[in-house]
Amino acid sequence: FPAVPALNPNIPQMTADGDRDAPGRMVLLGRLGRAHGVRGEIRLDFFGEDPGLLTGIPLTLRDPRSPKADGAPPVPGGEREAKVIGIRPSAKGPILTLEGVSDREEARALQGLELLARRDALPEIADDEIYQHDLIGMRAKGPSDEELGVVRGIVEGPEGTLILSIAGPDGSETLIPFTSRFILDLDQGTGTITTLSPGELAAMGFVTSGR
């Protein structure tokens, strides 16, 4: 322990849309990059280990620049369904062929779009593994049930170490390395992470003061 992460976010902040237990929760899997060649292929900045899973699940493309009103559906053109019909490796990451994209100009128009999937469409993993985005929304507490806060994001630290960003009820932020030194237990059933005590973490300099 900790569980082996199945997704590796290579972005400054990783988040998932909606409540962690909501069946339709969307998970960010990657971001489309530059067009490749003249036949509509496009590079993908993929945030996982096995891009092959993209050929077997429903996907959504989303423009992160599209404004959304609270509780309202995306603006027209902000989201669209996508289907990967071809994928091949390259030194700079996977190269995709998307259904309906047949030339370079069409591929260039998609650069910067986010690639998402429903959480319940992702493959099942072993009991001792956890998708990193499933950490978001979990409650963090000390060994004596002291309230620490809720995991709001994941950042990547030195040498690929995952850092959990935990928002405290008082507005504080705690940044904890996701290693067995700091994470004592993780219960996916209850959505709870047990860490070192808040006092120990504060003494180590991991807690910032609330507003």
Sequence and secondary structure as in RCSB ss.txt:
>XXXX:A:sequence
FPAVPALNPNIPQMTADGDRDAPGRMVLLGRLGRAHGVRGEIRLDFFGEDPGLLTGIPLTLRDPRSPKADGAPPV
PGGEREAKVIGIRPSAKGPILTLEGVSDREEARALQGLELLARRDALPEIADDEIYQHDLIGMRAKGPSDEELGV
VRGIVEGPEGTLILSIAGPDGSETLIPFTSRFILDLDQGTGTITTLSPGELAAMGFVTSGR
>XXXX:A:secstr
   EESB   SS B EES TT TT EEEEEEEEEEETTTTEEEEEE BS GGGGGGS EEEE TTS   TTS   
TTSEEEE EEEEE  TTS EEEETT  SHHHHHTTTT EEEEEGGGS    TTEE GGGGTT EEE TT  EEEE
EEEEEE GGG EEEEEE TTS EEEEESSTTTEEEEETTTTEEEES HHHHHHTT EE   
